[in-house]
Amino acid sequence: MVLVLVEHAGGKALDVSLQALTLARSLAAGRPISALLVGGDGRTAADVLGAHGVTTAFVADPQALRAFAPDAWAALLSVLADQLSATAVMAAGTDRGHDVMGRLAARSGLPLAVNCVTASAGPPVTLTRQRWGGSLLEEARLHSGRPLITVAPHTIQIETAMESGPVEVKSFAPVLHDKDLAVMVAEHVAAPSGGVSLAEAKVVVSGGRGVGSKEGFAIIEELAGLLGAAVGCSRVVTSAGWRPHTDQVGQTGTKIAPELYIACGISGATQHMAGCKGAKRILAINADAEAPIMMNADYAVVGDLREIVPAISAEIRRQRC
């Protein structure tokens, strides 16, 4: 039996967790899959997991877990894995997923393989995982009685199970110790933009060094507003203080998978491409025709973004009149 930590929001399982369930079915090789959902509206999110191969969903919803507490989540996974005699434990490779699975590995003394894109049943389990921000794929074997695995976000297409049925939803409330709740989110502060979530946006408009200044992002925000898009940026922009770190796309920022990524004045360093490689289409606007991102773009426009971006916005307005 494979146990998967499923993250959820607004009564729906996150896409990255459904991607993890898709890979979990490969690892399970016909064995049952169970899911753990923590807090809030986990019971609502669990109802649809049968279509993704989950036979039993355990929902932990004590008052103490209303806020994210990584040690508590790791404790829940540890107890449930032991109760179910789980052969493997998996999670999406999100900030939370890595945090929880790292703590689970530490408390259990088991090895953890992160950012995996394939997994085949063993023993030993055979894995392919991303290294160096996705620029390198590593083939590995994980020798463990209970492999712990995180799945690289936006690398696996969500697929429903060939054979599925209704999921059995159960409450799960093991005893938690005070030390498990020593680290807990005290407050959630919304992103300064207050707009579309960068991680979930279908369209992202980003600016890099070529935008020139903090004030230069006005035309980026204008285009994003017309497209109902999120605003992103490169690392150099956050380092300069032009945009907050929450807007950064890249290996050390947010990894995105929009339908369209519009990169304005971004050179396309390896670290940045690691964050946007999940995009279905990339439109690059850059004065340098030899910039690395131009080689990776589906569409490239060579020119001054201060002229091109406002022209795109103007044409969108004209078409809508």
C-alpha positions as CSV (number, residue, x, y, z in Angstrom):
1,M,0.0,0.0,0.0
2,V,1.3,3.5,-0.9
3,L,0.4,6.4,1.3
4,V,0.2,9.9,-0.4
5,L,0.0,13.3,1.4
6,V,-2.7,15.3,-0.5
7,E,-2.6,19.1,-0.2
8,H,-5.9,20.9,-0.8
9,A,-7.5,24.3,-0.8
10,G,-11.1,25.5,-1.2
11,G,-12.4,21.9,-1.0
12,K,-10.2,20.7,-4.0
13,A,-7.1,18.7,-4.1
14,L,-4.2,20.7,-5.6
15,D,-3.1,19.8,-9.1
16,V,0.4,19.0,-7.8
17,S,-1.0,16.4,-5.4
18,L,-3.1,14.8,-8.3
19,Q,0.2,14.7,-10.2
20,A,1.7,12.9,-7.2
21,L,-1.2,10.4,-7.2
22,T,-0.6,9.7,-10.9
23,L,3.0,8.7,-10.2
24,A,1.9,6.8,-7.1
25,R,-0.1,4.4,-9.2
26,S,3.0,3.5,-11.1
27,L,4.9,2.8,-7.9
28,A,2.0,0.9,-6.3
29,A,1.8,-1.5,-9.2
30,G,-1.7,-2.6,-8.5
31,R,-1.5,-2.3,-4.7
32,P,-4.0,0.0,-2.9
33,I,-3.4,3.7,-2.5
34,S,-4.4,5.7,0.6
35,A,-4.4,9.4,1.1
36,L,-3.9,11.7,4.1
37,L,-5.5,15.2,4.0
38,V,-5.0,17.6,6.9
39,G,-7.3,20.2,8.2
40,G,-10.1,22.5,6.9
41,D,-12.2,21.1,4.1
42,G,-10.2,18.0,3.6
43,R,-13.3,15.8,3.7
44,T,-14.8,17.6,0.7
45,A,-11.5,17.4,-1.2
46,A,-11.3,13.7,-0.5
47,D,-14.6,12.8,-2.1
48,V,-13.2,12.9,-5.6
49,L,-10.0,11.1,-5.0
50,G,-11.4,7.7,-6.0
51,A,-11.1,8.8,-9.7
52,H,-7.3,9.0,-9.0
53,G,-6.9,5.6,-7.6
54,V,-7.4,6.3,-3.9
55,T,-9.3,3.6,-2.1
56,T,-9.2,5.2,1.4
57,A,-8.8,8.8,2.4
58,F,-7.9,9.7,6.0
59,V,-8.8,13.2,7.1
60,A,-7.1,14.7,10.1
61,D,-9.0,17.8,11.3
62,P,-8.3,18.5,15.0
63,Q,-8.5,22.2,16.1
64,A,-4.8,22.2,16.7
65,L,-4.2,21.6,12.9
66,R,-6.1,24.6,11.6
67,A,-2.7,26.1,10.8
68,F,0.2,24.4,9.0
69,A,2.5,22.6,11.5
70,P,5.1,20.6,9.7
71,D,6.2,18.4,12.6
72,A,2.6,17.5,13.3
73,W,1.9,16.6,9.7
74,A,5.1,14.4,9.7
75,A,3.8,12.8,12.9
76,L,0.5,12.0,11.3
77,L,2.2,10.5,8.2
78,S,4.5,8.4,10.4
79,V,1.6,7.0,12.6
80,L,-0.6,6.3,9.6
81,A,2.2,4.7,7.6
82,D,2.9,2.3,10.5
83,Q,-0.8,1.5,11.0
84,L,-1.3,0.7,7.3
85,S,2.1,-1.0,6.9
86,A,2.7,1.4,4.0
87,T,5.3,0.3,1.4
88,A,6.0,3.9,0.4
89,V,5.1,7.4,1.4
90,M,4.8,10.2,-1.3
91,A,4.0,13.9,-1.5
92,A,4.1,16.7,-4.0
93,G,7.4,18.5,-4.2
94,T,6.0,21.8,-2.9
95,D,7.5,23.9,-0.1
96,R,5.1,22.1,2.3
97,G,5.7,18.7,0.8
98,H,9.5,18.9,1.1
99,D,9.2,20.4,4.6
100,V,7.0,17.6,5.9
101,M,8.7,14.8,4.1
102,G,12.1,16.0,5.3
103,R,10.9,15.9,8.9
104,L,9.4,12.5,8.3
105,A,12.7,11.2,7.0
106,A,14.5,12.6,10.1
107,R,12.1,11.0,12.6
108,S,12.0,7.7,10.8
109,G,15.6,7.4,9.8
110,L,14.6,6.5,6.2
111,P,16.1,7.9,3.0
112,L,14.2,10.6,1.0
113,A,14.3,11.0,-2.7
114,V,13.0,14.5,-3.8
115,N,11.8,15.9,-7.1
116,C,11.1,12.6,-8.8
117,V,9.6,12.3,-12.2
118,T,9.4,8.5,-12.5
119,A,9.2,5.7,-10.0
120,S,9.0,1.9,-10.6
121,A,8.2,-0.7,-8.0
122,G,11.1,-2.6,-6.5
123,P,12.9,-3.6,-4.4
124,P,14.9,-1.5,-4.9
125,V,12.6,1.3,-6.2
126,T,14.0,2.7,-9.5
127,L,13.7,6.5,-9.8
128,T,14.3,9.4,-12.1
129,R,14.7,12.7,-10.4
130,Q,15.5,16.2,-11.3
131,R,18.8,17.8,-10.3
132,W,20.1,21.3,-10.7
133,G,16.7,22.9,-11.2
134,G,15.7,20.3,-13.8
135,S,18.7,20.8,-16.1
136,L,19.9,17.3,-15.1
137,L,18.0,14.0,-14.8
138,E,19.4,11.4,-12.4
139,E,18.7,7.7,-12.5
140,A,18.8,6.2,-9.0
141,R,17.8,3.2,-6.9
142,L,16.3,3.7,-3.5
143,H,17.2,0.9,-1.1
144,S,14.6,1.3,1.7
145,G,12.0,-0.8,3.4
146,R,9.7,2.3,3.0
147,P,10.7,4.7,0.3
148,L,9.9,8.3,0.9
149,I,9.4,10.3,-2.3
150,T,8.4,13.8,-3.4
151,V,7.2,14.4,-7.0
152,A,8.6,17.3,-9.0
153,P,5.7,19.7,-9.6
154,H,4.3,20.1,-13.2
155,T,6.4,17.3,-14.6
156,I,3.6,14.7,-14.8
157,Q,0.3,15.0,-16.6
158,I,-2.6,14.3,-14.4
159,E,-4.4,11.1,-15.4
160,T,-7.4,9.4,-13.8
161,A,-7.2,5.8,-12.9
162,M,-8.2,3.1,-15.4
163,E,-10.1,1.4,-12.7
164,S,-11.7,3.5,-10.0
165,G,-14.5,3.4,-7.5
166,P,-15.9,5.4,-4.6
167,V,-13.3,6.4,-2.0
168,E,-13.8,5.5,1.7
169,V,-13.3,8.6,3.8
170,K,-12.3,8.1,7.4
171,S,-11.4,10.5,10.3
172,F,-7.9,10.2,11.6
173,A,-7.0,11.7,15.0
174,P,-3.9,10.3,16.6
175,V,-2.5,11.9,19.8
176,L,-0.1,14.7,19.0
177,H,2.6,15.9,21.5
178,D,3.4,19.5,22.4
179,K,6.7,19.2,20.5
180,D,4.8,18.4,17.3
181,L,3.1,21.8,17.5
182,A,6.2,23.9,18.5
183,V,6.5,25.1,14.9
184,M,3.3,26.4,13.4
185,V,2.2,29.1,11.0
186,A,1.0,32.0,13.1
187,E,-0.3,34.2,10.3
188,H,-0.9,34.1,6.5
189,V,-0.2,37.3,4.7
190,A,-1.7,37.7,1.2
191,A,0.7,38.5,-1.6
192,P,1.1,42.3,-2.1
193,S,-0.5,42.2,-5.5
194,G,-3.6,40.7,-4.1
195,G,-4.4,39.4,-7.6
196,V,-4.0,36.1,-9.4
197,S,-1.9,33.4,-7.7
198,L,1.4,33.1,-9.4
199,A,1.6,29.3,-8.9
200,E,-2.0,28.7,-10.2
201,A,-2.3,31.4,-12.9
202,K,-3.1,30.3,-16.5
203,V,-1.2,33.3,-17.9
204,V,1.9,34.9,-16.3
205,V,3.6,38.1,-17.5
206,S,7.1,38.5,-16.1
207,G,9.7,41.3,-16.3
208,G,13.5,41.1,-15.9
209,R,16.4,43.4,-15.8
210,G,15.4,44.8,-19.2
211,V,12.3,46.5,-17.6
212,G,14.8,49.0,-16.2
213,S,13.2,50.1,-12.9
214,K,10.5,49.5,-10.4
215,E,8.3,52.1,-12.2
216,G,8.9,50.3,-15.4
217,F,6.7,47.4,-14.2
218,A,3.7,49.6,-14.8
219,I,3.4,48.4,-18.4
220,I,3.9,44.7,-17.2
221,E,1.1,45.2,-14.7
222,E,-1.1,46.8,-17.4
223,L,-0.7,43.8,-19.8
224,A,-1.3,41.3,-17.0
225,G,-4.5,43.1,-15.9
226,L,-5.8,42.9,-19.5
227,L,-5.1,39.2,-19.7
228,G,-6.2,38.3,-16.2
229,A,-2.7,37.2,-15.6
230,A,-0.3,37.1,-12.6
231,V,2.8,39.3,-12.6
232,G,6.2,37.6,-12.2
233,C,9.8,38.6,-12.3
234,S,13.4,37.3,-12.4
235,R,15.7,37.0,-9.5
236,V,17.7,40.1,-10.4
237,V,14.5,42.1,-10.1
238,T,13.9,41.0,-6.5
239,S,17.5,41.5,-5.7
240,A,17.2,45.1,-6.9
241,G,14.1,45.6,-4.7
242,W,11.8,46.3,-7.7
243,R,9.4,43.5,-6.9
244,P,8.8,41.2,-3.8
245,H,10.3,37.7,-3.6
246,T,6.8,36.3,-3.9
247,D,6.8,37.4,-7.5
248,Q,10.0,35.6,-8.4
249,V,9.8,32.8,-11.0
250,G,12.7,30.4,-10.9
251,Q,14.6,27.7,-9.1
252,T,14.7,29.7,-5.8
253,G,11.3,31.3,-6.5
254,T,8.0,29.9,-7.7
255,K,7.8,27.1,-10.2
256,I,4.9,27.7,-12.6
257,A,3.0,25.9,-15.3
258,P,0.7,28.4,-17.1
259,E,-0.9,28.0,-20.5
260,L,1.2,31.1,-21.6
261,Y,4.3,32.7,-20.1
262,I,5.2,36.1,-21.4
263,A,8.8,37.0,-20.5
264,C,9.8,40.6,-21.0
265,G,13.4,41.7,-20.8
266,I,14.5,38.4,-19.2
267,S,17.7,36.8,-20.4
268,G,16.7,33.2,-19.4
269,A,19.4,31.9,-17.1
270,T,19.2,28.2,-16.2
271,Q,17.8,29.0,-12.7
272,H,14.9,31.1,-14.3
273,M,14.1,28.5,-16.9
274,A,13.9,25.9,-14.1
275,G,10.9,27.8,-12.8
276,C,9.0,28.3,-16.0
277,K,9.8,25.1,-17.9
278,G,6.3,23.8,-17.1
279,A,4.7,26.5,-19.2
280,K,2.8,25.3,-22.2
281,R,3.8,28.2,-24.4
282,I,6.5,30.9,-23.9
283,L,6.5,34.3,-25.6
284,A,9.8,36.1,-25.1
285,I,10.3,39.8,-25.7
286,N,13.9,40.9,-25.6
287,A,16.2,43.4,-27.4
288,D,18.9,40.7,-27.5
289,A,18.1,38.1,-30.2
290,E,20.8,35.9,-28.8
291,A,19.4,35.8,-25.2
292,P,19.1,32.2,-24.0
293,I,15.4,32.5,-23.4
294,M,14.9,33.2,-27.1
295,M,16.2,29.8,-27.9
296,N,13.6,28.2,-25.5
297,A,10.6,30.3,-26.5
298,D,7.8,29.2,-28.7
299,Y,7.4,32.8,-29.9
300,A,10.1,35.4,-29.8
301,V,9.9,39.2,-30.5
302,V,13.1,41.1,-30.9
303,G,12.9,44.7,-29.9
304,D,12.4,47.3,-27.1
305,L,9.8,45.9,-24.6
306,R,8.9,49.5,-23.7
307,E,7.4,49.8,-27.2
308,I,6.2,46.2,-27.7
309,V,4.4,45.6,-24.4
310,P,2.3,48.8,-24.6
311,A,1.5,48.0,-28.3
312,I,0.2,44.6,-27.3
313,S,-2.0,46.1,-24.6
314,A,-3.3,48.7,-27.1
315,E,-4.2,46.0,-29.6
316,I,-6.0,44.0,-26.9
317,R,-8.1,47.0,-26.0
318,R,-8.8,47.7,-29.7
319,Q,-10.0,44.1,-30.3
320,R,-12.3,44.4,-27.3
321,C,-13.9,47.6,-28.4
